[in-house]
Amino acid sequence: MNDSRRDATAPRPGAGRKRTLLLGIGLPLLLAIGLGWVLWTERPWQQLAPATPAAGGGSGIIARGEYLARAGDCIACHTARGGRENAGGLAMPTPFGALYTPNITPDDETGIGRWTADEFYRMMHTGIGKDGKPLYPAMPFQAYTKVTREDSDAIYAYFMSLAPIRQPSRPHELRFPYNNRELLVGWRSLFFRQGEYQPDPAQSAEWNRGAYLVDGLAHCAMCHSAINMLGGSSESKAFAGGLIPNQYWYAPSLTSNREAGLGEWSIQEIVDILGKGASARGAVYGPMAEVTFHSLQYLAEADLRAMAVYLKGLAPKGESRPESSAQLVAPGVMELGRRVYEVQCAMCHGNQGKGFPPAFPPLANNQSIEMESPVNAVRMVLNGGYAPATRGNPRPYGMPPFAHLLNDEEVAAVTTYIRVAWGNGGTPVSTGQANELRAVRLE
């Protein structure tokens, strides 16, 4: 598409992966309460033995904590649009009402200034707040439980070193019965497994470091796994991809070469896409662009490489890409799509879709274009997008929106053309799908 250069401005904090409440849905969750009632009445999370107090406020542990907080992408959720960093107040719209993130600066009255290191670790490890109540799983404690006590203490020391900001946390606005935290008992019994990460002795130290980051602080599976009818994710389908509710973006499978395709990527290509937001294979947009901007670009090269080693091992090699489905497209639709592409897209992406990477991503032989879900491709045509401005790619090119230039028929036709041309194996896009995504209200 006709791309434009952008300044290194920040994406809007918090509009990324964690804007979704992973809560049960309707009657099934109510029925699940009983499955976890014993867990609630016994409250094993309140029986944790006190650990060694956190280290003092030395610059070493604070710097380490800041690095780890970046790896956990804390700032993205705990900073409202236009608000002060880590002071909370970001609205997380859900099908059940709105959640608002809390203030995590060390203010005694409105933040976490009176929290102890033990209470902070309990929250990270068990998903239980200072008041003894379970947290809503929009807070990714399912992943943070894997974080070691040492790293939790470092993150705690970092937050306690910040300037306190007096800003009361806004109460959640959840409809009945979802405003009753007791309902979370059943959800926890089904989908939460408490425990620090245990290294796999059969794997290398680098692989284990990558697994610790990917499965723990970075909580990648939270977006890249499908959500079931109870609002949870099955371990058997971890990283298998899924639509991010309330955002209308699809997080591709990291276990299938027909989607993210990391099994066929080189380690360096994965490192580049994580840390820079762009590689010879393509670029990141949408929620993943914000993750890269706020978090991954700040990680050390060794940690990015460790994550790449682990992620590459998730994808099975040898899985064939889908065959071209151009024969499924009506000739008139194909011709309309070709004409729109020549006028609006070929200048940047080339007549044969090869692009000019990393500035202008290739569209031919690009697994992200031919995924089963066309949501991301349609969203990019309608709304455009920018790769994140990072230290490794400070002035990325972006793609402008075409919603004001193309009608639904043209959007569907050009997206269909891109998904099936040049041997791509995507499926056709209907005008109804284009219209549905056009109607999405973007904040």
C-alpha positions in Angstrom: 0.0 0.0 0.0 1.1 3.6 -0.3 3.3 3.9 2.8 4.4 7.0 4.6 7.4 7.7 6.9 6.6 8.3 10.5 8.3 10.0 13.4 9.4 7.9 16.4 6.2 8.6 18.4 4.7 6.2 20.8 1.7 4.0 20.2 -1.1 4.6 22.6 -0.3 2.8 25.9 -2.3 -0.1 26.8 -4.3 -0.7 23.7 -2.5 -4.0 23.2 -3.0 -7.7 24.2 -4.2 -7.2 27.8 -7.3 -5.2 27.0 -9.3 -8.4 27.2 -10.9 -9.7 30.4 -10.3 -13.5 30.5 -13.4 -14.1 32.5 -16.0 -16.9 32.3 -19.0 -16.4 30.0 -22.5 -16.6 31.4 -24.1 -19.7 32.9 -21.1 -22.1 32.2 -18.9 -20.0 34.6 -21.6 -19.9 37.2 -21.8 -23.7 37.1 -18.0 -23.8 37.4 -18.0 -22.1 40.8 -18.7 -25.3 42.6 -15.6 -26.9 41.1 -13.4 -24.5 43.0 -15.3 -23.9 46.2 -13.0 -26.0 48.3 -10.0 -24.1 46.9 -11.6 -20.8 48.0 -12.5 -21.9 51.5 -9.1 -23.3 52.2 -7.3 -20.3 50.5 -3.9 -22.0 50.0 -2.5 -18.8 48.6 -2.7 -17.3 52.1 -0.6 -20.1 53.5 2.6 -19.1 51.7 5.5 -19.0 54.1 7.2 -15.6 54.4 10.3 -15.3 52.2 13.4 -13.4 52.7 12.7 -9.7 52.6 13.4 -7.9 49.3 16.9 -6.4 48.9 17.3 -2.8 49.7 17.0 0.1 47.3 20.3 -0.3 45.7 20.7 0.8 42.1 21.5 -2.7 41.0 18.3 -4.4 42.0 16.3 -1.3 40.9 17.8 -1.4 37.5 17.2 -5.1 37.2 13.6 -4.6 38.3 13.1 -1.9 35.7 14.4 -4.3 33.1 12.1 -7.1 34.2 9.1 -4.7 34.5 9.8 -3.8 30.8 9.8 -7.5 30.0 6.5 -7.8 31.7 5.1 -4.8 29.8 3.6 -3.4 33.0 3.6 0.2 31.8 1.3 -0.5 28.8 -1.7 -1.5 31.0 -1.0 0.7 34.0 -0.9 4.0 32.1 -4.1 5.6 30.8 -4.1 7.4 27.6 -2.6 10.9 28.3 -2.1 9.9 31.9 1.0 9.6 34.1 3.1 6.5 33.9 2.1 3.6 36.1 -0.7 5.6 37.8 -3.4 3.3 36.3 -6.8 4.3 35.1 -6.7 2.6 31.7 -10.1 1.3 30.7 -10.3 -2.3 29.6 -13.7 -2.8 27.8 -15.1 -6.3 28.1 -18.4 -8.0 27.2 -19.2 -7.7 31.0 -18.4 -4.1 31.6 -15.2 -2.1 32.0 -12.1 -2.9 34.1 -9.8 -0.1 35.1 -6.2 -0.8 35.9 -4.9 0.2 39.3 -2.2 2.7 40.3 1.1 0.8 40.9 3.2 3.7 42.0 4.3 3.7 45.7 1.7 6.2 46.9 0.6 5.1 50.4 -3.1 5.9 50.0 -3.8 5.3 46.3 -1.0 3.0 45.1 1.1 0.2 46.4 3.2 2.1 48.9 2.1 0.0 51.8 2.6 -3.3 50.1 5.3 -5.6 51.4 7.6 -7.6 49.2 5.7 -10.7 50.4 2.4 -9.3 49.4 3.7 -8.3 46.0 5.1 -11.8 45.4 1.8 -13.3 46.5 0.0 -11.2 43.9 2.4 -12.2 41.2 2.5 -15.8 42.2 -1.1 -16.5 43.1 -3.2 -13.7 41.6 -4.4 -12.6 45.1 -4.3 -8.9 46.0 -3.2 -7.3 49.3 -6.8 -7.4 50.5 -6.9 -11.2 50.0 -9.3 -11.0 47.1 -8.6 -12.8 43.8 -7.6 -10.6 40.8 -9.5 -10.6 37.6 -7.4 -12.6 35.0 -7.0 -9.5 32.8 -3.9 -9.3 35.1 -1.8 -12.2 33.6 -1.0 -13.9 36.9 -1.4 -17.2 35.0 1.9 -16.4 33.5 3.5 -14.3 36.2 3.2 -17.2 38.6 6.3 -18.6 36.9 8.4 -15.6 37.9 11.0 -16.4 40.6 10.9 -14.8 44.0 14.2 -13.1 43.2 12.8 -11.4 40.1 9.6 -10.5 41.9 11.6 -8.8 44.6 13.6 -6.8 42.0 10.4 -5.6 40.3 9.0 -4.7 43.7 12.1 -2.7 44.5 11.8 -0.9 41.1 8.2 0.2 41.7 9.0 1.3 45.2 11.8 3.5 43.8 9.3 5.5 41.6 7.9 8.8 42.6 4.5 8.2 44.2 1.6 9.6 42.3 -1.6 10.3 44.2 -4.4 9.0 41.9 -7.2 6.8 43.3 -7.8 3.7 41.3 -11.1 3.8 39.5 -13.6 1.1 40.5 -14.5 -1.5 37.9 -17.8 -1.1 36.2 -18.8 -4.8 35.7 -22.4 -5.9 35.4 -24.0 -8.3 37.8 -23.0 -11.1 38.5 -19.5 -10.5 37.1 -18.8 -7.8 39.7 -18.8 -10.6 42.3 -15.2 -11.9 42.6 -16.4 -15.1 44.2 -17.2 -16.2 40.7 -13.5 -16.3 39.9 -13.1 -19.4 42.1 -14.4 -21.8 39.5 -12.4 -20.1 36.8 -9.2 -20.4 38.8 -9.8 -24.1 39.5 -10.1 -24.8 35.8 -7.5 -22.6 34.3 -4.9 -21.5 36.8 -1.9 -23.6 37.8 0.3 -22.0 40.4 4.1 -22.5 40.4 7.4 -20.9 39.5 9.1 -22.0 36.3 11.1 -25.2 36.5 13.9 -25.5 34.0 13.8 -28.5 31.7 17.1 -30.3 32.2 16.9 -31.8 28.7 17.1 -28.4 27.1 19.9 -25.8 27.0 20.3 -22.9 29.3 19.4 -20.6 26.4 16.2 -22.5 25.6 15.2 -22.4 29.3 15.8 -18.7 29.6 13.6 -18.2 26.5 10.8 -20.4 28.0 11.0 -18.5 31.2 10.5 -15.1 29.5 8.0 -16.3 26.9 5.8 -18.3 29.3 6.3 -16.0 32.2 6.9 -12.2 32.2 6.2 -11.7 28.4 3.0 -13.8 28.8 2.9 -14.4 25.0 0.3 -17.2 25.2 -2.3 -14.8 26.6 -2.9 -13.4 23.1 -1.7 -16.2 21.0 -4.1 -18.8 22.4 -7.8 -19.2 21.7 -10.2 -18.4 24.4 -12.8 -21.0 25.1 -16.5 -20.6 26.2 -15.4 -20.3 29.8 -13.0 -17.5 29.1 -9.9 -19.6 29.6 -7.3 -21.3 27.5 -6.5 -24.9 27.2 -2.8 -25.9 27.7 -3.1 -28.2 24.7 -4.0 -25.2 22.5 -1.4 -22.8 23.8 0.2 -20.6 21.1 -2.3 -22.1 18.5 -3.6 -18.6 17.7 -6.9 -16.8 18.4 -9.0 -13.8 17.9 -8.4 -11.1 20.5 -11.9 -10.2 21.8 -12.9 -6.5 21.7 -10.0 -5.6 19.6 -10.7 -7.3 16.3 -7.2 -8.5 15.7 -6.1 -12.1 15.3 -3.0 -13.2 17.1 -1.5 -15.9 14.8 -0.6 -19.4 15.7 3.0 -19.8 16.8 2.8 -23.6 16.5 1.8 -23.7 12.8 4.0 -22.9 9.8 0.8 -22.1 8.0 0.3 -19.0 10.2 3.2 -17.3 12.0 5.5 -19.9 10.5 8.4 -19.4 12.9 9.6 -22.9 12.4 11.0 -21.9 9.0 12.3 -18.5 10.1 15.9 -18.0 11.1 16.8 -17.1 14.6 18.0 -13.7 13.5 14.7 -13.0 11.7 12.8 -13.8 14.9 15.1 -11.6 16.9 14.6 -8.8 14.5 10.8 -9.0 14.5 10.7 -9.1 18.3 13.2 -6.4 19.0 12.9 -4.1 16.0 9.4 -4.8 14.9 10.5 -5.5 11.4 12.5 -8.1 9.5 13.0 -9.4 6.0 9.9 -11.5 6.6 7.6 -8.6 7.4 6.7 -6.2 10.2 4.4 -6.2 13.3 1.3 -4.0 13.5 -1.7 -3.6 15.9 -1.3 -5.0 19.4 2.0 -6.7 18.7 3.5 -3.3 17.6 2.6 -1.9 21.0 4.2 -4.9 22.8 7.4 -4.3 20.8 7.3 -0.6 21.4 6.7 -0.7 25.2 8.5 -3.9 26.0 10.5 -6.1 23.7 12.7 -3.4 22.1 14.3 -2.8 25.6 15.4 -6.4 26.1 19.0 -7.5 25.7 20.0 -9.2 22.5 20.8 -12.4 24.5 17.3 -12.5 25.9 15.7 -11.8 22.5 17.8 -14.7 21.1 16.7 -17.0 23.9 13.1 -16.2 23.2 13.7 -16.8 19.5 15.2 -20.2 20.2 12.3 -21.2 22.4 9.6 -19.8 20.0 11.2 -21.5 16.9 11.0 -24.8 18.7 7.2 -24.4 19.1 6.5 -24.5 15.4 6.5 -27.9 13.7 8.7 -27.9 10.6 7.6 -29.5 7.4 4.0 -28.4 7.6 3.0 -27.4 4.1 1.5 -24.0 3.3 -2.0 -24.0 1.8 -2.3 -24.2 -1.9 -3.4 -21.3 -4.0 -7.2 -20.8 -3.9 -7.5 -18.3 -6.8 -9.8 -20.7 -8.5 -12.4 -20.1 -5.8 -12.6 -16.4 -6.6 -15.1 -15.1 -9.2 -13.3 -13.6 -12.2 -15.0 -10.2 -11.7 -13.9 -10.0 -8.1 -10.3 -11.0 -9.0 -10.2 -8.3 -11.7 -11.6 -5.6 -9.4 -9.0 -6.6 -6.8 -6.2 -6.5 -9.3 -7.2 -3.0 -10.5 -7.4 -1.6 -6.9 -4.1 -3.2 -6.1 -2.4 -1.6 -9.1 -3.6 1.8 -8.2 -3.3 1.8 -4.4 -0.8 -0.9 -3.5 1.8 -1.8 -6.2 3.8 1.4 -5.7 5.1 0.1 -2.3 4.5 -3.6 -2.4 5.5 -4.2 -6.1 3.5 -5.6 -9.0 4.3 -9.1 -7.9 3.8 -8.5 -4.2 7.5 -8.9 -3.3 7.7 -5.6 -1.5 10.8 -3.9 -0.5 11.6 -5.3 3.0 12.0 -4.3 5.7 10.5 -0.9 4.8 7.6 -2.3 2.8 6.7 -5.9 3.7 6.3 -8.6 1.0 2.7 -9.8 0.4 3.6 -12.8 -1.8 4.7 -15.9 0.1 3.7 -14.2 3.4 2.0 -16.6 5.8 0.4 -13.8 7.7 -1.6 -12.8 4.5 -3.0 -16.2 3.9 -4.1 -17.2 7.5 -7.5 -18.7 7.9 -8.7 -15.5 9.6 -8.7 -12.5 7.2 -9.3 -10.0 10.1 -5.7 -8.6 10.2 -5.5 -8.1 6.4 -8.9 -6.4 6.2 -8.1 -4.2 9.2 -4.8 -3.1 7.6 -6.6 -2.1 4.3 -9.3 -0.2 6.1 -7.4 1.4 9.0 -3.7 1.2 8.0 -1.1 0.9 10.6 2.5 1.5 11.6 5.3 -0.7 12.7 6.6 0.5 16.1 9.3 3.1 16.2 12.2 1.2 17.9 15.9 1.7 18.7 16.7 -0.7 15.9 14.2 0.8 13.5 13.6 4.4 14.7 11.7 5.7 11.6 9.6 3.0 10.2 7.4 3.4 7.2 3.6 3.1 7.7 0.6 2.2 5.7 -2.2 4.8 5.4 -5.9 3.9 5.8 -8.1 3.3 2.8 -11.5 3.2 4.4 -12.3 6.6 3.1 -11.2 5.8 -0.5 -12.6 2.2 -1.0 -16.1 0.9 -0.6 -16.8 -2.5 1.0 -16.8 -4.2 -2.4 -13.4 -2.8 -3.2 -12.0 -3.6 0.2 -13.2 -7.2 0.0 -11.9 -7.5 -3.6 -8.4 -6.1 -3.0 -8.0 -8.1 0.2 -9.1 -11.3 -1.6 -6.7 -10.6 -4.4 -3.8 -10.2 -2.0 -4.7 -13.4 -0.2 -4.9 -15.5 -3.4 -2.5 -13.9 -5.9 1.1 -15.0 -6.5 0.4 -18.5 -5.2 -0.9 -17.3 -1.8 -3.3 -19.8 -0.2 -5.7 -17.5 1.6 -9.5 -17.7 1.1 -11.8 -15.0 -0.4 -13.1 -12.1 1.7 -16.8 -11.1 1.5 -18.2 -7.6 1.4 -20.0 -8.5 4.6 -16.7 -9.1 6.4 -15.4 -5.8 5.1 -18.5 -4.0 6.3 -18.4 -5.6 9.7 -14.8 -4.5 10.4 -15.5 -1.1 8.9 -18.2 -0.6 11.6 -15.7 -1.3 14.4 -15.3 1.7 16.6 -11.5 2.4 17.0 -10.5 4.2 20.2 
